[in-house]
Amino acid sequence: MAHPYLGAPEKTPDIIAAYEHQVSELESLIKGMSGDQLRARPVPGKWSTLELLCHLSDSEQVMAERIKRAAAMDKALVIAYDEDRYVTELAYTHREPAEELHLIRATRAQTTRILKHLRPEQWDRTAVHSERGLFTTKELVQYAVGHLMHHLPFLKEKRRAMGLACD
């Protein structure tokens, strides 16, 4: 199954580079924001910046685990989760932005080291998503890259709505 996010690179070295370097753009969009700004909802009906950051942190951990399972096992089962339930049930409004960013950075760093040492056949191994079917390891990494790419404009939108610069 192809990844749903457009714009993720196709070649393995480019995928790894994007996966490794995306965190710096995320960091630049969070940098300098006060606690009140992080918790504000400047765009009606949308998550706060903190909630979005927590979503990214939880998603990174889930996706890294999926990538590892796919690379290490044949037809590993990966389970879907309800991101909206995570927001309400996992205390997103009470979590620490620096800790969430640290988790994203650490997860991406560890997974990048793993990706750089995968054999070609590991990139083609598949995992079975409980709702979406088969994904190769490569597609899972592309999905992770695309997922962060998908959310960066929302962070920029929130910054603009608060009158903050978007480098």
N, C-alpha and C positions, 0 to 999 in steps of 0.2 A: 504494500500500500504506500503510495507516495505521501510525503509530508505535506501538511496543509498550508504551511507558511511559505510564501513566495520570497525569493531573494536569497535564500541560503545557497552557499556555493555548492558546486557539483563535484569538484575534484577533492580527493581526500586531503592533500596538504592544505588546500584552501579552507576546507571545513575545519580542520584542526586549528589553523591560524585564527579564523573567525571566532571559534569557540573559546580560544585562549584569550583573545584581546577584547572581546565585547565588554568585559567587566569594567574596564576603564571608562567607557562611555556611560555606563550606568552610574559609576561613582561620581562622574562629573555632574550628572543631573541631580544628585542627592546632596552633593557638597555644599556646605554653607547654609543649608536650610535649618531653621529653628524647629524645636519640638512642635510648636504651634503650627508652623507651616507644614510640617510633615503629617500632622493629624488633621489638617484642614481639608474640607471638601469644596475646593474652588469650582469644580465642575459638577453641577447638580446631577444626582443619580449615579455618580461614579465613585469608585473607591478613593480613599485618601491616598496620598503618596506612601504613607507608612503601610497601609493595607496592601497596596500594589507591591511594595518592597517585600513584605512578608509572603505574598503570593509567589513572587519570583524566588524567594529563598526556599520555600517549601517545594515549589516546582523543580528547582535545580536539584534538590536532594532526591526527589522521586525520579527525575529523568536520569540522573547519574546512576542510580541503582538499576534502572531499566537498561541503560547502556552496558553496565557491567554484566548483568545477567545475560543479555544477548550475546556479548562477546565471549563469555565463558561457557555457556551451555547451549545445547541445541534445542530450539523451540521452547525456550524458557517462557513461563507464564508471567505476564506483567498485568497488574490490576489497575483498573480505572479508579479515579477518585473524584469526589464532588468538590470543586474548588470553592464554590459558594458556601458550602458547609464548613470548609476549613476556615474561611473568614470569620464566620459567626461562632464556631465551636472551639477555635484554637487561640482565642484572645489576641487577635491581630492588633487591636487598639492599645494593648498593654505591653507589646513587645518592644525591644530596644533596636532602633535603626542600625546602630553601629554593629551590633551582634548579628543582625540579619545580613548586612553587607559582608561581614567577616565570613559567615557561613557560605555565602555565594562565592566569594573569592576562594576560600579553601576548597570547596567542592569542585569548582572549575579547575583549580590548580592540580588537585589530585587526579581528576578525570583526564585532564590534558596529558599528564605523564603516562597514564594508562593508554590513551589513544595513540601516542607517539610510538608505542611499542607493540601495537597489535599487528599480527600477521595479516596478509591480504584476505585469507579465508575467514578471519574473524569479522571483518567488515561486512561480509556477506551472510553471516549467520543470522538466523531469524529469531524473533521473540513473538509470542502470541499475545496481543493486547486483548483483554477481556471484553472490550466493546468494539474495537476497530480492526481486529484481525492481525495479519502478519506485518511485521516491520523488520527490516534488516538493521544491523548495528549502525550502518551508515545512515539510514533514514532516521533512526532515533537521534543521532548526533545532529543531523540537519534540522530535525524538529526542535531540538534544544536551541540551536542557533536562531531558527526562525521564530521561536517563541519569544526570546528576548528582543529580537528585532521588532516583533509585533507590538511589544509593550513600551518601547522607548518613546514613540510619538505621544503616548498617553501621559508619560512623565513630563514631556515638553509642554503639552497642553496645560497641565496643572501649573507648571512654573509660569507660563505666560498669563494664565488666569489670575495669578497672584502678583503679576508685574515683575517677575524675576527673569533674568537673562537666561538664554538657552545656548550657551557657548556654541 
